[in-house]
């Protein structure tokens, strides 16, 4: 009897939520919004602590505002620039960040920064206001929006670091890190972790040092001497980042990543790689041999858009290479993408 009563109550709640959505005029993804509303209602009995609910309330608000902000620019490639808020304009690293961001804008890319001073201001300065986003964080000291971006509509301010970092990764097609403190280290390692585990898209991650500098070289040596030597990471994980002291080289690496490769998508058991130009039959045979270690199930083969991609109208004009990926060797997958970019 209780099960029937609960089922009836759930059905009535679903009907009321559907009516509410209809009263608000409907819109995008009504089924997912209904699920969010249902989960919000469950907070009334599942979560008693007011502070916990406030975290969820604020996080959802911040993510909604961020997605709305970036939506009109979804067709533009973007690079996020990380680095110290304490780097003065007189520093060579600041000037390198200005140069790098200017090259990004010249190549048609937009730039996302943390909106603060130092390297962040340099990024907005170099890209120019038209090509800049700012994702600021509220802190009790030192962090306020820099004068380049502070009055622009493409500025958003976050309370939580985790929603801010999600925004950086979600809307970026590449990442560039200049020397910085704990925050820069945190952002860099989180990006590497997300790519290594498949929780974010693979994208170029370039570490830019001052000319002749050792900041990133020392970091890399620590990674190799401790993480790699002690088998805490795999050798192919080193493919997930590149180091240079030349901003122009950093930009060349970023644009080269998208020279042929466009994007990827998992469809059931297949990993679908979308690209502008397809490899020849002979080249695909070689890829199946060279990357046999990451293939489980279907070998690499050219294919048309899947049913799911057609339903979503998802980049239907592109060529596709599909195969069964083992879902763990993302450093090797990065190598495969580099090879595809040579076709």
Residue pairs with C-beta under 8 A, 6 or more apart in sequence:
13 38
13 41
14 34
14 38
17 34
17 37
17 38
18 30
18 34
20 37
21 27
21 30
21 33
21 34
21 37
27 33
36 60
43 53
43 56
47 53
47 56
55 160
58 159
58 160
59 160
59 162
59 163
62 156
62 158
62 159
62 160
62 163
62 164
63 163
63 166
63 167
65 156
66 135
66 156
66 158
66 163
66 167
66 170
66 171
69 133
69 154
69 156
70 133
70 167
70 171
73 110
76 108
76 109
76 110
77 108
77 109
77 110
77 173
77 174
77 258
78 109
78 110
78 111
78 112
78 133
78 171
78 172
78 173
78 174
79 104
79 109
79 110
79 111
79 112
79 172
79 173
79 174
79 175
79 176
79 254
80 111
80 112
80 113
80 168
80 169
80 171
80 172
80 174
80 175
80 176
81 97
81 100
81 101
81 111
81 112
81 113
81 119
81 120
81 122
81 123
81 176
81 177
81 178
82 114
82 119
82 175
82 176
82 177
82 178
82 180
82 183
82 184
82 187
82 188
83 93
83 97
83 118
83 119
83 120
83 122
83 123
83 177
83 178
83 179
83 180
83 184
84 93
84 118
84 119
84 178
84 179
84 180
84 181
84 184
85 114
85 116
85 117
85 118
85 119
85 120
85 142
85 143
85 180
85 183
86 117
86 118
86 142
86 181
87 93
87 94
87 97
87 118
87 119
87 122
87 178
87 179
87 180
88 94
88 118
89 95
89 122
92 210
92 211
93 119
93 178
93 179
93 210
94 118
94 119
94 122
95 122
96 178
96 208
96 210
96 247
97 119
97 122
97 123
97 126
97 178
97 208
97 247
98 122
98 123
98 125
98 126
99 126
99 247
99 248
100 123
100 126
100 176
100 208
100 247
100 250
100 251
101 111
101 122
101 123
101 124
101 125
101 126
101 127
102 126
102 127
102 128
103 126
103 247
103 248
103 251
104 110
104 111
104 126
104 127
104 131
104 251
104 254
105 111
105 126
105 127
105 128
105 131
107 251
107 255
109 131
109 173
109 174
109 254
110 127
110 131
110 132
110 133
111 123
111 124
111 126
111 127
111 131
111 132
111 133
112 132
112 133
112 134
112 135
112 168
112 171
112 172
113 119
113 120
113 121
113 123
113 124
113 132
113 133
113 134
113 135
113 149
114 120
114 134
114 135
114 136
114 137
114 143
114 164
114 183
115 124
115 134
115 135
115 136
115 145
115 146
115 149
115 150
115 155
115 157
116 136
116 137
116 142
116 143
116 144
116 145
116 146
117 142
117 146
119 178
119 180
120 134
120 146
121 146
121 147
121 148
123 132
124 132
124 134
124 146
124 148
124 149
125 148
129 148
129 149
129 152
132 148
132 149
132 152
132 154
133 149
133 154
133 155
133 171
134 145
134 146
134 149
134 150
134 152
134 154
134 155
134 156
135 156
135 158
135 164
135 167
135 168
136 143
136 144
136 145
136 155
136 156
136 157
136 158
137 143
137 157
137 158
137 159
137 161
137 164
138 157
138 158
138 159
144 150
145 155
145 157
149 155
156 167
158 164
158 167
165 187
165 190
168 175
168 187
169 190
169 191
169 194
169 200
172 203
173 203
173 258
174 203
174 204
174 205
174 206
174 254
174 257
175 188
175 191
175 203
175 204
175 205
175 206
176 205
176 206
176 208
176 250
176 254
177 184
177 187
177 188
177 205
177 206
177 207
177 208
177 216
178 184
178 208
179 209
179 210
179 213
179 215
179 216
188 205
188 207
188 241
191 200
191 205
192 205
192 237
192 240
192 241
193 199
194 200
195 201
195 202
195 203
195 205
195 240
195 330
195 334
196 233
196 237
196 240
196 330
196 331
197 330
198 327
198 328
198 330
201 263
201 264
202 240
202 264
202 330
202 333
202 334
202 337
203 257
204 242
204 253
204 254
204 257
205 240
205 241
205 242
206 241
206 242
206 243
206 244
206 250
206 253
206 254
207 216
207 219
207 220
207 241
207 242
207 243
207 244
208 216
208 244
208 245
208 247
208 250
209 215
209 216
209 217
209 243
209 244
209 245
210 245
211 245
211 246
212 245
213 245
216 243
217 243
220 243
223 233
223 238
224 238
226 232
227 233
228 235
228 237
228 238
234 329
234 331
235 331
236 329
236 331
236 332
236 334
236 335
237 331
238 331
239 331
239 332
239 334
239 335
239 338
240 330
240 331
240 334
242 250
242 253
244 250
244 253
256 341
257 337
257 338
257 341
258 341
259 341
260 275
260 276
260 277
260 340
260 341
260 342
260 343
261 273
261 274
261 275
261 337
261 340
261 341
262 274
262 275
262 276
262 315
262 318
263 274
263 315
264 271
264 272
264 273
264 274
265 271
265 272
265 274
265 309
265 314
266 272
266 325
267 306
267 308
267 309
267 322
268 308
269 297
269 298
269 324
270 298
270 306
270 322
270 323
270 324
270 325
271 322
271 323
271 324
271 325
271 327
271 333
272 303
272 306
272 309
272 320
272 321
272 322
273 320
273 321
273 322
273 336
273 337
273 340
274 315
274 318
274 319
274 320
275 318
275 319
275 320
275 321
275 340
275 343
276 318
276 319
277 319
277 343
278 302
278 319
278 321
278 343
279 287
279 321
279 340
279 343
283 343
284 300
284 301
284 302
284 321
287 300
287 336
287 339
288 295
288 299
288 300
288 323
290 339
291 300
291 332
291 335
291 336
293 329
293 332
294 325
294 326
294 329
294 332
294 333
294 336
295 323
295 324
295 325
295 326
296 324
296 325
296 326
297 323
297 324
298 322
298 323
298 324
299 323
299 324
300 321
300 322
300 323
301 321
301 322
301 323
302 319
302 320
302 321
302 322
303 320
303 321
303 322
304 320
305 314
305 315
305 316
305 320
306 322
308 314
309 315
309 316
310 316
321 340
325 333
